[in-house]
């Protein structure tokens, strides 16, 4: 499964920034991918 593509398609209508951050914690996407999706750097 391409998590990055799926999450990018769902954000921001269905996913929040917190949900995208959870995907980083679960190692589904990287911190750089988080920044690409949300437009903001990943904050711990």
N, C-alpha and C positions, 0 to 999 in steps of 0.2 A: 504494500500500500504506500502511495506517495503522500505522506502526512503533510508535507509542506504545501503541496497543491490543494489538498482537501481543506486545510485550515485557512489558507489564503482565500479560498472561495467562500468560506463561512464567515470570515471576519470582515466587517464589524456587525453584520446583520444578525448572525446567530451566535457568534462567539465574542466574548469580552476579552480585554487585555489580560485579565487574570487567568482566563481559560487558556489563552495562548501561552502565558508564562508557565502554566501547569504542564503544557506539552514539552517545554524545555526541561523542566524538572524530571519528567518521565522519559526524557531522552528520545522523544519522537521528532523534535526539531532542534536545531542549534540556536545559540544566542544570536548569531548573525542572521539566521532565518527569521527569528523573532523580530529583529529590527527591520527586515525587509517587509514583513507582514504589517507591523503596526506603525512603522515610520519613526519609532523611538528606540533608543538603545535599551537593551535588557538590564533591568535593575534587580539586584538580589533582594 
